[in-house]
Amino acid sequence: MLRYQKRDNNIYPSFVSVTDSSLINICQNLNDTFARSIKKQRCELEEQLQEQFSMHRALSPRKEKIVIGLKKLFFDRCTFDDHNFDEFQAFREKIFLTSSMILSKNALNDYQDYQFKISDTANISIDDIQSKIYSDLPEFQCIQGFEPMSPEKMLHRYNCALVQGLLVYAREIKILLSTTDSGLLRQLFKYLRFYRLLAYYEKIDAQYQIIIDGPLQVIQQSSQYGIRLSQLFPAILLLPAWELEAIIQKPKQKAMVLKIDHNINIQSHYYHFINYTPPEIEWFFQSFQKEMPDWKIEENQDFLHIEKEQTCFPDYTLIHKSGKLFFLEIFHPWHAKQLKERTASLNKNNKYPLILAASKKITQMPELKKSLQNNEYFQRFGFLYREFPLVETLKEVLEKNLLSVDS
């Protein structure tokens, strides 16, 4: 549950103190309760928490809202049964059809007689029917695991979630980074790439300014984009010095400005870049290595300066055995605006062989489709893809330009 205050045109998250003894006690009780709930159904745990924390309502309405938010975060740390939907749908259908047949053909003495006849006809025990018939619904799913978190860390996680909840409604986000540590910067941009976010980069003196369009600026899949955008915030917290400004506009409300910086002292629950590789990326790497033995593909590690202060951070570096370098930047359906601006810049200044892979969904916008068709740079170094770039198409672009590109 989001908690914040509004003053003038600004919005302020209502952070909690990570040293508040009553909140620490609440978190410890939640930790213990969740840890004892393995193999219980979600609805059983919900009932237990309702009884256990009804006492906290006497503290204040503020604490009640905090408890609701903390419970949500603790549930996020649980793993539940991964049921086969089709299997349980077929099970329910069998029981319902059996029940219908019995009700139409038999005189029943009582409910117990009704249960017995269903069990006998379907050849399934009454206990199995009762435990399985709705067990794939969220409230009846069994908890299979729980990852505990110390009370202090959970309160940091709660404060982080307050900001993340607002960023889902961001129209635009500006981040100013004061670090010169290239390793930390690369880590942040790896997170940007991992969450498929595309940003504008500018170097201003010794600082980097990053501008990211929010979900309200994205035509397609805005809710999923907003979630991915909010997931970037814990990665920002890993940096030593930063400032963030976002325009927040919740539905049917006027736009407000969120301004925060590293002085909020929230500890991130991210420790290092996630090493998980999505299946489509793994497949792409394997296909590239198999189909193109004269090339190497690596995750990109540095910025490219396009023009003036405009900078980009490509997804991959492609290295030919001759030593020639190419770069690959992938534009997803929600990157239409960035693609249009990138192609316009590269048309004027193409000192880097930057290959642009664009989703075909972007060309559903007639204006952009025409722009790409008329853009000399894209016609030479760009190509379209459906779900994910194909190595065969990338190979054609590389071979077409290999001889004309300097080492």
N, C-alpha and C positions, 0 to 999 in steps of 0.2 A: 504494500500500500504506500503510494507516494506521499511524502510529507514535505511541504515547502511553504515559504512565506512570500508574499508579493509586496514590494514597495516601489512606488512610482512605476517605471517600466521594467524593473528588475525582478528576477526570481531567485530566491535563496533556498537551497536545500536545508532541511531541518536536521542537521547532523546531530548524532548522539555522542556523548562522552564515552570513550572506550575504557575509562576508569570508573564509571558509574557502578557502584557495588550492587545495586538492585538489578541492573541490567546484566551484570556478570552472573549474578545468581540465577536469573531467568535463563540465560544461555546455558549454564551448567545443567539446570534441570531439563532443558530441552535435549541437550546432548545425551544425558543419561536415559531419558525416555525413548528417544529414537534408537539408541544402541540396544535397548531391551526389546525392540519391536520386530526383530528379524522373524520372518515367517508369519507375521500377523497381517491381516488385511488392512488396507489403507483406511477404510471406514472405522475399523476398531481403534486404530491409532488416533484418528480424528476425534472420536468420542472420548478417549482417554485424555487427550490434550484439552478438550473442552472442559472436562471436569477439573483437571489439574490446574488450569490457569484461570479458572473463573475467579479465583481469589485476587488476581492482579487487576481486575476491573475496579476494585476498590481504591487502587492507587491513584489513577487519573485516566481520563480519556486518552491523553497523549501516550501513556504506557500501553494502553490497550491496543492502539494502532501499531505501536512498535512491536508488540508481541505477535500481531498478525503478520507483519512483515518478516519477522525472524522465523516464524513457523514455515513460511513459504521458502525461505532460504535453506532451512533444514530439510524440507521435503526435496529440494533440488539436489541434495547430497545422497539421496536414496536411489537404489536401483530396484526395479520392479520386474515381475514376471513378464517375459516377452512372449505373449500368447500368439498362437496361430489363429487369426480371425476366422478364416474359412472353417477350420476344425470346430471351433466353438459355435459358429453359426449352424453348422450341420448337426451338432449335438442338440442345440435348442430346437431345431426344426423337428428332429426325431421325437423329442419329448412332447412338444406341442401337438404333433400329429397323433401320437399315442393317447395323449390326454383327450383330444377331441373325439377319437374313436370310442374311448371308454365312456365318456359322458353321454354319447349318443346311443350306446347299446346296453348300458348296465344301470341297474338300480343300486345306488351306493348308500351304505349305512351311515357313514360319517367321513370326515376328512382323512382319518387314518386308513380307512378302507380304500379311499381314493388313491392315497399314496402307495399302498400295497399293490393295487392293481396296475398302476403305472410301472412300478418297479418290476413286477412279475412279467408284464407284457413286453417291456423294453429290455428285460434281462440286465438291468443296471440297478445297483443298490441304491436305497433311498439316500444314504449319506453321500454317495457320489453325485447323485442328481442335485442335491442341495448345495454341494460345494462347487460344482462345475458349471451349473446352468447360466450363471451371470458373472463367472470369475474373470472374464476378459474385460469387463467394464472397469473404468479407472478406480472407482470406489471399492471394488472387490479384489483388486490386484494385490498379490502378496509381496511384501517387502523382502527382497532377496539379499540386500546389502546396504550398509550405511557407512559413509566416510566421516568420522568425527572431526570437529574443528574446535580449537580452544576458544573460550568465551571472548577473549580480547580480539583474536583474529576474526571471529564471527561479527563482532561489532564494527570492525574495519570493513568487512564484507558488506554489512548493512549500509554503511555510509557510502560505499562505492555504488551500491545498487540504487541509492537515492539519485545519484547523478545519472546513472545509466538509464533509469526510468524516464528522466526528462529528455535525454538525448534521442530517445526513440521518436520524439516529436520535433526534432531539430529541423530547421529550414536551411541552416548553414552553420558550419563549425569552422572556427579559425583557431589554430594552435601555433603558438610561438615557442620555439625551442631555443634555449640558451646554451645547450651543451655542444662541445666541439668533439666529443668522443664519437668517432666514426662507427665503432662497434655498437654503441647504444642506438645510434641513428639507423644503422642497418637492421637492428633487431625490430625497431618500430616499423620500418617499411616492409619487413617480412610479415609482420602482423597485418599491415594494410593489404598486402597481397593475399595472405591467407584468408582474410574475410572478404576478398574481392571488392575492395574499396579503391576508388581511383581519386587521387588528390592533385591539387595544384601546389607546386613547390616554388618558393622564392627565397633566395638568400639575401638577407638584409643585414649588412655589416657582418657581425659575427653570429647572427641568428638565422634560423630557418623559420619561415612562415609556411604553414600547411593549411590549405583551404579545402574542405570537403563539403560537397553538396549533401544536404540532408534528405531524408526519405520524402519530404513534402515537395522536393524539387524533382523527384524521380517519378516518371509516369507509370512505369511498370513495376510490379512487385514491391511496392513501397513499404509494406509492413515487414517483409523479410529483410529488406535493406535497412530499415530502422533498427532491427535487432542486431544485425551485423555491425552497424555503426556503433551501437552502444557497447558491443563486445570489445571494441578497440580501447575504450577508456582505461581498463586495468593495465593495458600495455603502456599508456601514457604515464601512469603512476610510477612506472619503473624508472622514469627519467628523473635526474636530480633537479632540474630547473625548467619549468614550463608554465605557460599561461594558456587558458582556454576561454574562448568567447563563443557563445552559441545563441542563435535566435530560436527561441522555443515557441511553438504555436500549437497548443492542444486544440482539438476539435471544438468549434463554436466559441473560441476564446481569442482575445487579441494577442498579438505577438509580444513576448517578453524576452529580456536579455539575461542570459546566464553567464556570469563571469567568475571563474575560479582559477587558482594557481596552485603551485606545489606547497604553499603554506597551509593548505587544508590538512596536510599530514595524514593522508589515508594510505595505509599499507596495501599494496596490490596483492591479490591472491594468485597472480601469475608469477612464476619464478624465472622462467626462461622461455624462449620461443618453443612452441609446440612442435615436436618432431613428427607429428602425424602427417602422412602424405595421403591426400585423397586418392581414391582408386583411379580416377580419370587422369590425374597427374602422373601416377606411377605407370599407367598404361602408355601415356604419351612419351615418357622417358625411355621405356623399354622399346617402343616402336621406333623412336628416333635412333637409338643405338643400333638396332637391327637393320634398319633401312638405309642408314647413312653412316657407314663405317669410316668415311673420311672426315667426319665432324665429331665434335664433342659438344654436349649441352650441359650448362651449369646454371644454377640459380644466380641471378645477377647480384652483384655486391656493391655497386656504386651508382652515382647519379650521372645523368647526361645533361649537359647544359645546352638547351635548344637555341634560345635567342635571349639577349639581354639577361634578365634575371630569371627567365623561365627555365625550370628544371623538371626532368622526369626520372622516374626510377623504373626501368623496364623489368619485366618478369624474368627473362632468361638471357644469358649470353651464349652465342653460338660461335664455336671456334673451328675454323677449317684447318686441315693439316698444313696448309701453306702459311698459317699464322694470321690470316684475315679474320676480322671480328665482325659479327652481326649481332643485333639485339632484337628481342621479340617482346612486344607489349600486347597484352590481350585486353580487348574491350568487350565487356559483357553487355547484356541488353539495356542496363540502366546507366551506361556510360556514353550515351549519345552526345551529350553536350561536350564532354571532354574529347571525344573522337573528332568532332567537327573542329574544335579549336586546335587539336594536335595536328591534323592534316593541313590546316591553314598555315600553321607555323612552319611545318616541315616543307611545305611548298615554297616558302621563301628562304629557308635556311636548312639545308639537308647535309650537314657536315658529318652526321653519323648515319650508317646504314641501319636504320631502325625499322624493322618489319612490323606492320600493324595487322593484327588478326581481329576482325570485328564480327560480332554476332549478326546473323542474317536478320534477326528480329529488329535490329536498329534500322534496317532499310525499309521497314514498314512505314517509316515516316517519309513521305514523298520528298520533302525538302532536302533531307539528309541523303536520301538515295541519289538524288540528282547531284548533290554536292560531291559525293564520293565518285560518281561517274565522271565528273568534270575535273576532279583533282588529279593533277599529273603525278604527284608523289604517291598517292594511294594506288593509282593504276599500275605503278611500277613496283612499289614495296608493300602493297596491302593485299589482303584476301579476306573472304567471308567464310564463316563456319556455321554449322547448325548447333550442335550441343557442346562440342569442344574442338579446337583446331586439329585438323588431320595432318599427319606427318607428310603424306603424299603431296598435299597442297603447299605446305611449307617448303618442301624440297624443290618444287617447281620455281618458287620465288627465289630461293637461294641460288639455284643453278642459273637462272636468268640474269642475276646481278653479280655473280661471283667475279667474273673477269673485269667488270667495269668499276669495281670497288678497290681502292688502294689498301695496302696492308697497314 
